[in-house]
Amino acid sequence: MPQHPGEEDKPCRACSDFKTWSKLQGSKSKKPIIPPKPVVEGHKDCPLDKDELGRSTWGLLHTMASYFPEKPNNCQTEDVVQFFNIFAKFYPCEPCALDFQEDIKENPPKACTRDELAKWLCDRHNTVNKKLGKPLFDCSKVHERWRDGWADGSCD
Ligand SMILES: Cc1cc2nc3c(=O)[nH]c(=O)nc-3n(C[C@H](O)[C@H](O)[C@H](O)COP(=O)(O)OP(=O)(O)OC[C@H]3O[C@@H](n4cnc5c(N)ncnc54)[C@H](O)[C@@H]3O)c2cc1C
């Protein structure tokens, strides 16, 4: 999926899972002249594919929401709303970003309290989960998952 003019022939790693990306890459690239370096186990440090990017991004966004002030002032509310609107424009997986832009147009960010923001974001993530056929997350547990740890103490 091209992201910018001139990049039409480059497969977008941040828009594909690793398997798909490798296939696309394989069909375009020439045989390597230099053999690849051996991979040191547990230390790959490669660019993120769509799923790695998604997992890391959701981690940051939900953690931000769960640490957002419980009772933000007007300025904090406005800033975080603006953050999500801008985030949606620059998320590096273009098809994901376009759908997310549509979703937040229909469901604009709500951030009058921490709980409201965390619930709004959980719902947005569930919209993506639904689209991908994944199980929906119980949004009443969002702070356990992202801030406090599970009530059974398994994260302590
Ligand atoms: C804004 C955005 C849009 C995306 N759009 C697409 C897309 O259009 N197509 C595509 O293929 N991929 C998309 N992705 C990536 C996709 O959502 C997943 O991140 C990716 O498929 C990896 O999924 P995963 O099963 O590892 O868990 P993820 O969905 O990444 O979730 C990570 C963890 O978050 C927790 N979690 C799950 N659901 C919720 C929730 N509702 N609220 C709070 N916590 C939750 C769970 O503990 C889970 O293990 C998008 C990612 C982002 C950030």
The ligand as an SDF file (V2000), in Angstrom:
LIG
                    3D

 53 58  0  0  0  0  0  0  0  0999 V2000
   -5.4380    3.0610   15.7780 C   0  0  0  0  0  0  0  0  0  0  0  0
   -5.1870    1.6510   15.2780 C   0  0  0  0  0  0  0  0  0  0  0  0
   -5.8890    1.1860   14.1900 C   0  0  0  0  0  0  0  0  0  0  0  0
   -5.6440   -0.1030   13.7010 C   0  0  0  0  0  0  0  0  0  0  0  0
   -6.3180   -0.5240   12.6020 N   0  0  0  0  0  0  0  0  0  0  0  0
   -6.0450   -1.7500   12.0780 C   0  0  0  0  0  0  0  0  0  0  0  0
   -6.6800   -2.1780   10.8800 C   0  0  0  0  0  0  0  0  0  0  0  0
   -7.4910   -1.4530   10.2870 O   0  0  0  0  0  0  0  0  0  0  0  0
   -6.3490   -3.4080   10.3980 N   0  0  0  0  0  0  0  0  0  0  0  0
   -5.4270   -4.2340   11.0250 C   0  0  0  0  0  0  0  0  0  0  0  0
   -5.1740   -5.3400   10.5410 O   0  0  0  0  0  0  0  0  0  0  0  0
   -4.8390   -3.8430   12.1740 N   0  0  0  0  0  0  0  0  0  0  0  0
   -5.1120   -2.6340   12.7150 C   0  0  0  0  0  0  0  0  0  0  0  0
   -4.4870   -2.2350   13.8720 N   0  0  0  0  0  0  0  0  0  0  0  0
   -3.6430   -3.2200   14.6070 C   0  0  0  0  0  0  0  0  0  0  0  0
   -4.5470   -4.1360   15.4660 C   0  0  0  0  0  0  0  0  0  0  0  0
   -5.4790   -3.3870   16.2270 O   0  0  0  0  0  0  0  0  0  0  0  0
   -3.7290   -4.9840   16.4590 C   0  0  0  0  0  0  0  0  0  0  0  0
   -2.8660   -4.1380   17.2170 O   0  0  0  0  0  0  0  0  0  0  0  0
   -2.8850   -6.0620   15.8010 C   0  0  0  0  0  0  0  0  0  0  0  0
   -3.7140   -6.8800   14.9880 O   0  0  0  0  0  0  0  0  0  0  0  0
   -2.2140   -6.9670   16.8880 C   0  0  0  0  0  0  0  0  0  0  0  0
   -3.2720   -7.5340   17.6510 O   0  0  0  0  0  0  0  0  0  0  0  0
   -3.1050   -8.3110   18.9920 P   0  0  0  0  0  0  0  0  0  0  0  0
   -4.0480   -9.4770   18.9250 O   0  0  0  0  0  0  0  0  0  0  0  0
   -1.6870   -8.5810   19.2970 O   0  0  0  0  0  0  0  0  0  0  0  0
   -3.6560   -7.3570   20.1610 O   0  0  0  0  0  0  0  0  0  0  0  0
   -4.0210   -5.8340   20.1260 P   0  0  0  0  0  0  0  0  0  0  0  0
   -5.3480   -5.6320   19.4720 O   0  0  0  0  0  0  0  0  0  0  0  0
   -2.8570   -5.0380   19.6130 O   0  0  0  0  0  0  0  0  0  0  0  0
   -4.2070   -5.5260   21.6840 O   0  0  0  0  0  0  0  0  0  0  0  0
   -3.1100   -5.4880   22.5900 C   0  0  0  0  0  0  0  0  0  0  0  0
   -3.6450   -5.7770   23.9750 C   0  0  0  0  0  0  0  0  0  0  0  0
   -4.5970   -4.7860   24.3060 O   0  0  0  0  0  0  0  0  0  0  0  0
   -5.6170   -5.3290   25.1420 C   0  0  0  0  0  0  0  0  0  0  0  0
   -6.8820   -4.9780   24.5400 N   0  0  0  0  0  0  0  0  0  0  0  0
   -7.5500   -5.5850   23.5220 C   0  0  0  0  0  0  0  0  0  0  0  0
   -8.6610   -4.9240   23.2160 N   0  0  0  0  0  0  0  0  0  0  0  0
   -8.7170   -3.8810   24.0570 C   0  0  0  0  0  0  0  0  0  0  0  0
   -9.6500   -2.8110   24.2540 C   0  0  0  0  0  0  0  0  0  0  0  0
  -10.7560   -2.7040   23.5340 N   0  0  0  0  0  0  0  0  0  0  0  0
   -9.4010   -1.9020   25.2270 N   0  0  0  0  0  0  0  0  0  0  0  0
   -8.2910   -2.0020   25.9910 C   0  0  0  0  0  0  0  0  0  0  0  0
   -7.3800   -2.9640   25.8590 N   0  0  0  0  0  0  0  0  0  0  0  0
   -7.5870   -3.8970   24.8960 C   0  0  0  0  0  0  0  0  0  0  0  0
   -5.3800   -6.8280   25.2160 C   0  0  0  0  0  0  0  0  0  0  0  0
   -4.7800   -7.1040   26.4770 O   0  0  0  0  0  0  0  0  0  0  0  0
   -4.3930   -7.0870   24.0930 C   0  0  0  0  0  0  0  0  0  0  0  0
   -3.5300   -8.1410   24.3740 O   0  0  0  0  0  0  0  0  0  0  0  0
   -4.6960   -0.9600   14.3650 C   0  0  0  0  0  0  0  0  0  0  0  0
   -3.9880   -0.4540   15.4620 C   0  0  0  0  0  0  0  0  0  0  0  0
   -4.2150    0.8380   15.9170 C   0  0  0  0  0  0  0  0  0  0  0  0
   -3.4270    1.3760   17.0980 C   0  0  0  0  0  0  0  0  0  0  0  0
  1  2  1  0
  2  3  1  0
  2 52  2  0
  3  4  2  0
  4  5  1  0
  4 50  1  0
  5  6  2  0
  6  7  1  0
  6 13  1  0
  7  8  2  0
  7  9  1  0
  9 10  1  0
 10 11  2  0
 10 12  1  0
 12 13  2  0
 13 14  1  0
 14 15  1  0
 14 50  1  0
 15 16  1  0
 16 17  1  0
 16 18  1  0
 18 19  1  0
 18 20  1  0
 20 21  1  0
 20 22  1  0
 22 23  1  0
 23 24  1  0
 24 25  2  0
 24 26  1  0
 24 27  1  0
 27 28  1  0
 28 29  2  0
 28 30  1  0
 28 31  1  0
 31 32  1  0
 32 33  1  0
 33 34  1  0
 33 48  1  0
 34 35  1  0
 35 36  1  0
 35 46  1  0
 36 37  1  0
 36 45  1  0
 37 38  2  0
 38 39  1  0
 39 40  1  0
 39 45  2  0
 40 41  1  0
 40 42  2  0
 42 43  1  0
 43 44  2  0
 44 45  1  0
 46 47  1  0
 46 48  1  0
 48 49  1  0
 50 51  2  0
 51 52  1  0
 52 53  1  0
M  END
$$$$
